[in-house]
């Protein structure tokens, strides 16, 4: 895990300290939770399809173009 340091306004630190005490967790744990929520659960963040995520992999292997539907390739499959 990477360490960082940051400066907080006094009022934010007071709220953070109070919440951490009420929840029984560290201030670091609260900050991590808040950042993860902001970074990974942001509704404005564009959701990518599998095709968009793996688009650079399409066509990167050699083989027959009709592999998915040509029954000749399934002869003796599983034997």
Secondary structure, DSSP 4 states (H G I P E B T S, - for coil): ---------HHHHHHHHHHHHHHTS-HHHHHHHHHHHHHHS-TTSPPPPHHHHHGGGTT-S-S-TTTTT-GGGGTTTT-
